[in-house]
């Protein structure tokens, strides 16, 4: 008596692509549960948003202390490899949900850095984060940055400034526009917030005129086809062993291109589908 063959159902590949401002049906329940619908709208339409109360006050206090400890010269990068608290930050459910909305499913971690700005710290200069892209920038955002405010954001405190509407221009500012910063507004929010912006919006910061320091972690996620700023390959195994999924995704391990023997075609459909969501 012959055994019945088990039918193997191949996953269907997507041929459609969601519009840049659409929340996928897979992501929508998470966005709604985390109360991020308005944040998604603002990020897509205006180029920036503020995630309030991203974590507990205790976490923000510990985060600030660790940044101060690891960045005595006023800044640092490659921080994901230096303390587990940075993994806790980049795996924050609200940040992951916003990153998937903005730069698509299967997104990568691009950079984990920090800055400490004291009184008298100047401006970094107006720019768009799509520094590697020629204009016009693509309609779909390529990278999203979240600045974890460990201190209150205010204009006098050296907060981030944005130029409303500049995200729609889909180009870099000219030298004249960089100097003028016409129409700039300050992003002001309490400590514990995460200020997020896309790769299109022109932004900078105000000089700090207050006493004390502004301590910020800079977390950037990118679309899966973008080259990360920081290479964590030497630390990836340890990070994945400690944090499992979605750390493996953030390290690119779920990507068909992450294979020492060439493209892993068993992951082709999943990778291509992620690129469209």
C-alpha positions as CSV (number, residue, x, y, z in Angstrom):
1,X,0.0,0.0,0.0
2,X,1.6,3.3,-1.1
3,X,1.9,6.2,1.3
4,X,0.0,9.3,0.4
5,X,2.2,12.2,-0.6
6,X,2.1,15.2,1.6
7,X,1.4,18.3,-0.4
8,X,3.9,21.1,0.3
9,X,2.4,24.6,0.1
10,X,4.9,27.1,-1.1
11,X,4.6,30.6,0.4
12,X,3.1,33.1,-2.0
13,X,5.4,35.9,-3.0
14,X,4.1,39.5,-2.9
15,X,4.0,41.4,-6.2
16,X,2.3,44.5,-4.8
17,X,4.1,47.1,-2.6
18,X,2.4,49.0,0.2
19,X,2.3,52.8,-0.2
20,X,4.8,54.7,2.0
21,X,2.2,55.8,4.6
22,X,0.4,52.4,4.8
23,X,0.4,50.3,8.0
24,X,0.5,46.6,6.8
25,X,-2.3,44.4,8.0
26,X,0.3,42.2,9.8
27,X,1.6,45.2,11.7
28,X,-1.7,47.0,12.4
29,X,-2.7,45.1,15.6
30,X,0.7,45.9,17.2
31,X,0.5,49.6,16.2
32,X,-3.0,49.8,17.6
33,X,-2.1,48.0,20.8
34,X,0.9,50.2,21.4
35,X,-1.2,53.3,20.6
36,X,1.1,54.4,17.8
37,X,-1.4,55.1,15.0
38,X,-1.0,58.9,15.3
39,X,2.8,58.6,15.5
40,X,2.8,56.6,12.2
41,X,0.6,59.3,10.6
42,X,2.9,62.1,11.8
43,X,6.1,60.3,10.8
44,X,4.8,59.5,7.3
45,X,3.2,62.9,6.6
46,X,5.5,65.3,8.6
47,X,8.8,63.4,8.7
48,X,9.1,63.3,12.5
49,X,7.2,62.3,15.7
50,X,7.7,61.9,19.4
51,X,7.2,58.6,21.2
52,X,6.2,59.5,24.7
53,X,7.0,57.3,27.7
54,X,9.0,54.8,25.6
55,X,10.1,53.0,28.8
56,X,10.0,53.4,32.6
57,X,11.7,56.4,34.2
58,X,14.0,53.9,35.9
59,X,15.2,52.6,32.5
60,X,15.9,56.1,31.3
61,X,17.9,56.9,34.5
62,X,19.9,53.7,34.1
63,X,20.4,54.4,30.4
64,X,21.7,57.9,31.1
65,X,24.1,56.7,33.7
66,X,25.5,54.0,31.3
67,X,25.9,56.5,28.5
68,X,27.8,58.8,30.8
69,X,30.0,55.9,32.0
70,X,30.8,54.7,28.4
71,X,31.2,58.1,26.8
72,X,33.5,60.3,29.0
73,X,34.6,62.3,25.9
74,X,31.1,63.4,25.1
75,X,30.1,60.8,22.6
76,X,30.5,57.2,21.4
77,X,29.5,54.6,18.9
78,X,29.4,50.8,18.4
79,X,27.5,50.9,21.8
80,X,25.4,47.8,21.1
81,X,28.5,45.7,21.7
82,X,29.4,47.5,24.9
83,X,26.5,46.9,27.3
84,X,23.2,44.9,27.3
85,X,21.2,48.0,28.1
86,X,21.6,49.1,24.5
87,X,20.1,45.9,23.3
88,X,17.2,46.6,25.6
89,X,16.8,50.0,24.0
90,X,16.9,48.9,20.4
91,X,14.5,46.0,21.1
92,X,11.9,48.3,22.7
93,X,8.5,47.2,21.3
94,X,7.5,50.8,20.4
95,X,10.7,51.5,18.5
96,X,10.6,48.1,16.7
97,X,7.0,48.8,15.6
98,X,7.8,52.3,14.4
99,X,10.8,51.0,12.5
100,X,8.9,48.3,10.7
101,X,6.3,50.9,9.7
102,X,8.9,53.4,8.4
103,X,11.6,51.2,6.8
104,X,9.8,47.9,6.3
105,X,9.6,44.4,7.6
106,X,13.0,42.7,7.9
107,X,14.7,46.0,8.8
108,X,18.3,46.2,10.2
109,X,20.0,48.0,13.0
110,X,22.3,50.5,11.4
111,X,23.9,52.5,14.3
112,X,23.8,52.7,18.0
113,X,25.6,55.9,19.2
114,X,25.3,58.5,21.9
115,X,26.1,62.2,22.5
116,X,26.5,64.3,25.6
117,X,26.2,68.1,25.0
118,X,27.1,70.6,27.7
119,X,26.5,74.3,27.9
120,X,28.0,76.1,24.9
121,X,27.8,73.1,22.6
122,X,27.0,74.3,19.1
123,X,24.9,73.2,16.2
124,X,25.8,70.2,14.1
125,X,24.4,71.8,10.9
126,X,21.3,71.3,8.9
127,X,21.1,68.1,6.9
128,X,19.0,65.1,5.9
129,X,20.0,61.6,7.0
130,X,19.7,60.2,3.5
131,X,23.4,61.1,3.1
132,X,24.2,58.2,0.9
133,X,21.3,58.8,-1.5
134,X,21.2,61.1,-4.5
135,X,18.2,63.3,-5.0
136,X,15.3,62.8,-5.5
137,X,15.1,60.6,-2.5
138,X,12.9,57.5,-3.0
139,X,9.2,57.7,-2.0
140,X,9.8,54.9,0.6
141,X,11.9,55.9,3.5
142,X,15.3,54.2,3.8
143,X,16.3,54.8,7.4
144,X,14.7,56.1,10.6
145,X,16.5,57.5,13.6
146,X,15.2,57.5,17.2
147,X,16.9,59.8,19.7
148,X,16.3,58.6,23.2
149,X,16.1,61.7,25.3
150,X,17.6,61.0,28.7
151,X,17.1,64.6,29.6
152,X,14.3,67.1,28.8
153,X,14.4,68.4,25.2
154,X,14.0,72.2,25.0
155,X,15.3,74.8,22.6
156,X,17.6,76.3,25.3
157,X,18.7,72.8,26.2
158,X,20.0,72.1,22.7
159,X,17.0,70.1,21.3
160,X,16.7,68.8,17.8
161,X,15.2,71.3,15.3
162,X,13.3,70.4,12.1
163,X,12.2,72.3,9.0
164,X,8.5,71.4,8.6
165,X,7.7,70.4,5.0
166,X,11.3,69.7,4.0
167,X,10.6,66.0,4.0
168,X,8.4,66.5,0.9
169,X,11.2,68.1,-1.1
170,X,13.1,64.8,-1.2
171,X,16.5,66.4,-1.6
172,X,19.4,67.7,0.5
173,X,19.4,71.3,1.6
174,X,21.5,73.8,-0.3
175,X,24.4,75.7,1.5
176,X,22.2,78.8,1.7
177,X,19.3,76.8,3.2
178,X,21.7,75.1,5.6
179,X,22.8,78.5,6.8
180,X,19.4,80.1,7.0
181,X,17.4,77.3,8.7
182,X,14.3,79.2,7.7
183,X,11.1,78.0,9.4
184,X,12.9,75.8,12.0
185,X,11.0,74.6,15.0
186,X,12.3,73.0,18.2
187,X,11.2,69.4,19.1
188,X,10.5,69.7,22.8
189,X,9.6,66.8,25.0
190,X,10.2,65.3,28.5
191,X,13.0,62.9,29.4
192,X,12.1,59.3,28.5
193,X,10.7,60.3,25.1
194,X,12.1,59.1,21.8
195,X,12.2,61.6,19.1
196,X,12.0,59.9,15.7
197,X,12.5,61.2,12.2
198,X,12.9,59.8,8.7
199,X,15.8,60.2,6.2
200,X,14.2,63.0,4.3
201,X,13.5,65.7,6.9
202,X,16.1,68.5,7.3
203,X,17.2,68.7,10.9
204,X,19.9,70.0,13.2
205,X,20.0,71.1,16.8
206,X,20.0,74.4,18.7
207,X,23.1,75.5,20.6
208,X,22.8,74.6,24.3
209,X,22.6,77.7,26.6
210,X,21.6,75.9,29.8
211,X,23.8,74.6,32.5
212,X,24.2,70.8,32.8
213,X,24.1,68.2,30.0
214,X,21.8,66.8,27.3
215,X,22.4,63.0,27.2
216,X,21.0,61.2,24.1
217,X,21.2,57.8,22.6
218,X,21.0,57.8,18.8
219,X,19.4,54.6,17.4
220,X,19.1,54.2,13.6
221,X,17.3,51.4,11.8
222,X,17.5,50.9,8.0
223,X,15.6,49.1,5.3
224,X,17.0,45.7,4.7
225,X,18.8,46.6,1.5
226,X,20.7,49.4,3.1
227,X,24.3,49.1,4.3
228,X,24.5,49.6,8.1
229,X,26.8,52.3,9.5
230,X,28.2,50.0,12.2
231,X,29.5,46.4,11.6
232,X,28.5,44.1,14.5
233,X,29.5,40.9,12.7
234,X,32.2,40.2,15.3
235,X,29.6,40.4,18.1
236,X,26.5,39.0,16.4
237,X,26.7,35.5,17.7
238,X,26.9,36.7,21.3
239,X,24.1,39.2,20.9
240,X,21.8,36.7,19.3
241,X,22.6,34.1,21.9
242,X,21.7,36.6,24.6
243,X,18.6,38.1,23.0
244,X,17.3,35.6,20.4
245,X,14.7,37.1,18.0
246,X,14.4,39.8,16.8
247,X,18.1,40.4,17.4
248,X,18.9,37.8,14.7
249,X,16.8,39.9,12.3
250,X,18.5,43.1,13.3
251,X,21.9,41.5,12.6
252,X,20.7,40.5,9.1
253,X,20.6,36.7,9.9
254,X,17.1,36.4,8.4
255,X,18.3,37.9,5.2
256,X,19.0,35.7,2.1
257,X,22.2,37.6,1.5
258,X,23.6,36.6,4.9
259,X,25.4,33.4,3.9
260,X,29.1,32.6,3.6
261,X,28.4,30.4,0.5
262,X,26.4,32.9,-1.4
263,X,22.7,33.8,-1.4
264,X,20.5,31.4,0.7
265,X,17.6,30.9,-1.7
266,X,15.6,29.1,1.0
267,X,15.0,32.6,2.4
268,X,14.4,34.3,-1.0
269,X,10.6,34.6,-0.7
270,X,10.7,35.8,2.9
271,X,13.4,38.4,2.0
272,X,11.6,39.7,-1.1
273,X,8.3,39.8,0.8
274,X,9.9,41.8,3.7
275,X,11.2,44.3,1.2
276,X,7.6,45.1,0.1
277,X,6.2,45.5,3.6
